[in-house]
Amino acid sequence: MPAKIMVQISPPLTGLVNEEQLRETAAYTLSAEHVAESTYLTVVLVDDGEMRRLNLRHRKIDAPTDVLSFQPGTLPPGEAGEEMKGYLGDVIISYPRVVVQAAQHMVSLEQELNLLVVHGVLHLLNYEDETDSGRETMWNRQDSLCQDLIRPSSDETESLPT
């Protein structure tokens, strides 16, 4: 059974992104990182207000950010339950940050969204970007994965890597 990717989109943002693209990007990242197919995660799209609230609560930073990743909390033995087995966590993305950063980076919304999904999933897989060496390792891997995800134009016959 392939990895299960759940997508949650805040109601005001519904219809602004392709949910299947989010699933494909997350699934591709997991596959490329050789993560067991029995794993699953959630990708959540929110507005800047919700992202700011989460950033303040969890990181003590009173501002929105582009992406946050949350691994499941540690539960006492016997309380995790089978339903949590294989759950990697949540990748939370601010859609307004996607729009702003796509314009700043002169890339499509799809490319910026791919970058943030890959970045968030890599964090769930314990990549870190707080140290120079960690940042270099993570960003090199992120860049490689994002290059693989660039979708061909409609006149090309290539498809996404599987």
Sequence and secondary structure as in RCSB ss.txt:
>XXXX:A:sequence
MPAKIMVQISPPLTGLVNEEQLRETAAYTLSAEHVAESTYLTVVLVDDGEMRRLNLRHRKIDAPTDVLSFQPGTL
PPGEAGEEMKGYLGDVIISYPRVVVQAAQHMVSLEQELNLLVVHGVLHLLNYEDETDSGRETMWNRQDSLCQDLI
RPSSDETESLPT
>XXXX:A:secstr
   EEEEEE GGGTTSS HHHHHHHHHHHHHHTT  TT EEEEEEE HHHHHHHHHHHH   S  SEEEE     
 TTTS GGGTTEEEEEEEEHHHHHHHHHHHT  HHHHHHHHHHHHHHHHTT   SSHHHHHHHHHHHHHHHHHH 
   TT       
